[in-house]
Amino acid sequence: MILDSHDYLLTYVPMHARLAEGLTWLHKTDLAALEEGTFPLGDGAVTAMVQVYDTIPAEEARFEAHRRYIDIQYLISGTEAIVWTPVAGLKPTTEYDTAKDIQFFGDHPGTNLILTPGLFTVFFLPDAHKTRCLVETAGPVRKVVIKVPVA
């Protein structure tokens, strides 16, 4: 898991070619001008999803993890808490959905990551994360989630 700021996006480019594609796109794009929705980057293997939603209490959110895609989550506006924990040891509450590359897990203690505009996270395959969590009070969030294939 990575938590860092916009100024350091390009620091992680050498880690993985497809990850570099998403990070470089975030670095050079006017994110405030993006419309809500999903669109491909480059050859289409990497996709970006601009999401707008209101945060919710952490008790109402679920841990999720992925097997085929790394998540880059970049906060454009608002404030959001994301709870992180290693997926090892979590108890699944759903079967793995191969079409959506997602599996949900029961609640478990984790580390709160507080995202403010310009901060981003990278969640790798062993990283379970609970998103959309409020910080003090519920509020609107605008963020970009980039799905990066591992293979």
Buried (B, 14 or more C-beta within 10 A) or exposed (E): BBBBEBEEBBEBBEBBEBBBBBBBBBEEBEBEEBEEEEEEBEEEEBBBBBBEBEBEEBEEBBBBBBEEBBBBBBBBBBBBBBBBBEBEEBEEEEEEEEEEBBBBBEBBEBEEBEBEBBBBBBBBEEBBBBBBBBBEEEEEBBBBBBBBBEE
